[in-house]
Amino acid sequence: MKQLCYGEAQVRDIFYQRVRKECAEEIKAFAACALGRTFTVSFACRPEHRTMNSCMKLHATQAEHDAAREEWFALRIERQKERERKAKMAAAQEEFMREWWGLPEHVRLSRQKEMEQRGERIHGLTAKDRPEK
């Protein structure tokens, strides 16, 4: 079986979402018929199932798949712009904090390393000083 890349999987999800949106009434009718049934669904709800499948086959065309791919590309560009905007905002925030507190980056990183190297504190004692059980 061919493995899909992340983008193709997202295109497929958009495609399925669009098809389900077009056939929402048929899907609801089948779900209402199938509610509370087990193995009798295939017999009791055959007309609703066929109606739902025919609707999905009618709308699941290559043109619809291409439209889903175009929508994904449009959303991809928007997501890229959003990521760039967030990265720019994070860089500005970091620069502001560095400027505000007046700490050079190497000092800030050394303090962070010191905090990471300290032992775990339990009831006021570091983990290495705490009595063994």
C-alpha positions as CSV (number, residue, x, y, z in Angstrom):
1,M,0.0,0.0,0.0
2,K,1.3,3.4,-1.0
3,Q,2.1,5.7,2.0
4,L,0.6,9.2,1.6
5,C,2.6,12.2,2.6
6,Y,1.2,14.7,5.1
7,G,-0.1,17.1,2.5
8,E,-1.9,14.5,0.5
9,A,-3.6,13.2,3.6
10,Q,-4.8,16.7,4.4
11,V,-6.1,17.1,0.8
12,R,-7.9,13.8,1.2
13,D,-9.4,14.9,4.5
14,I,-10.6,18.2,2.9
15,F,-12.0,16.2,-0.1
16,Y,-14.0,13.8,2.2
17,Q,-15.2,16.7,4.3
18,R,-16.6,18.4,1.2
19,V,-18.3,15.2,-0.1
20,R,-19.8,14.6,3.3
21,K,-21.0,18.2,3.4
22,E,-22.8,17.7,0.0
23,C,-24.5,14.5,1.2
24,A,-25.3,15.6,4.8
25,E,-29.0,14.9,4.5
26,E,-28.5,11.4,3.1
27,I,-26.0,10.6,5.8
28,K,-28.4,11.8,8.5
29,A,-31.2,9.7,7.0
30,F,-29.0,6.6,7.1
31,A,-27.7,7.3,10.6
32,A,-31.3,7.8,11.8
33,C,-32.3,4.4,10.3
34,A,-29.2,2.7,11.7
35,L,-29.7,4.1,15.2
36,G,-30.3,1.3,17.7
37,R,-29.7,-1.5,15.2
38,T,-26.9,-4.0,15.0
39,F,-26.6,-6.6,12.3
40,T,-30.0,-5.8,10.8
41,V,-28.7,-2.5,9.5
42,S,-27.7,-4.0,6.2
43,F,-31.3,-5.3,5.7
44,A,-33.5,-2.7,7.2
45,C,-31.6,0.4,5.9
46,R,-30.7,-0.8,2.4
47,P,-32.5,2.0,0.6
48,E,-31.0,4.7,2.8
49,H,-27.6,3.2,2.4
50,R,-27.9,3.0,-1.4
51,T,-29.1,6.6,-1.5
52,M,-26.2,7.7,0.6
53,N,-23.6,5.8,-1.4
54,S,-25.0,7.1,-4.7
55,C,-24.8,10.6,-3.5
56,M,-21.2,10.2,-2.4
57,K,-20.3,8.6,-5.7
58,L,-21.9,11.4,-7.5
59,H,-20.0,14.1,-5.6
60,A,-16.7,12.2,-5.2
61,T,-15.3,13.2,-8.6
62,Q,-11.8,14.2,-9.8
63,A,-13.0,17.8,-10.2
64,E,-14.0,17.8,-6.5
65,H,-10.6,16.3,-5.5
66,D,-8.9,19.1,-7.6
67,A,-11.0,21.7,-5.8
68,A,-10.0,20.2,-2.4
69,R,-6.3,20.4,-3.5
70,E,-6.7,24.0,-4.5
71,E,-8.3,24.8,-1.2
72,W,-5.4,23.1,0.6
73,F,-2.9,25.1,-1.3
74,A,-4.7,28.3,-0.5
75,L,-4.9,27.3,3.2
76,R,-1.2,26.3,3.0
77,I,-0.2,29.8,2.0
78,E,-2.3,31.3,4.8
79,R,-0.8,28.9,7.3
80,Q,2.7,29.8,6.1
81,K,1.9,33.6,6.6
82,E,0.5,32.9,10.0
83,R,3.7,31.0,11.0
84,E,5.9,33.8,9.8
85,R,3.8,36.3,11.7
86,K,4.0,34.3,14.9
87,A,7.8,33.8,14.5
88,K,8.3,37.6,13.9
89,M,6.1,38.3,17.0
90,A,8.1,35.8,19.1
91,A,11.4,37.4,18.0
92,A,10.1,40.9,18.8
93,Q,8.9,39.7,22.2
94,E,12.3,38.0,23.0
95,E,14.1,41.2,21.9
96,F,11.9,43.3,24.1
97,M,12.5,41.0,27.1
98,R,16.2,41.1,26.6
99,E,16.2,44.8,26.3
100,W,13.8,45.3,29.2
101,W,15.7,43.1,31.7
102,G,19.1,44.2,30.3
103,L,20.5,40.6,30.3
104,P,22.8,39.5,27.6
105,E,21.8,36.2,26.0
106,H,24.9,34.3,27.3
107,V,24.0,35.3,30.9
108,R,20.4,34.2,30.5
109,L,21.5,30.9,29.0
110,S,24.1,30.3,31.8
111,R,21.4,30.9,34.5
112,Q,19.1,28.5,32.7
113,K,21.9,25.9,32.7
114,E,22.4,26.5,36.5
115,M,18.7,25.9,37.1
116,E,18.8,22.7,35.1
117,Q,21.8,21.4,37.0
118,R,20.3,22.0,40.4
119,G,19.0,18.9,42.1
120,E,15.3,18.2,42.5
121,R,13.9,19.7,45.7
122,I,11.7,17.7,48.0
123,H,10.6,19.2,51.3
124,G,13.4,21.8,51.3
125,L,16.2,19.2,50.7
126,T,17.8,18.6,47.3
127,A,17.2,15.1,46.0
128,K,20.8,14.0,46.7
129,D,20.6,15.2,50.4
130,R,17.2,13.5,51.1
131,P,17.3,10.4,53.4
132,E,16.8,7.1,51.7
133,K,13.8,5.0,52.6
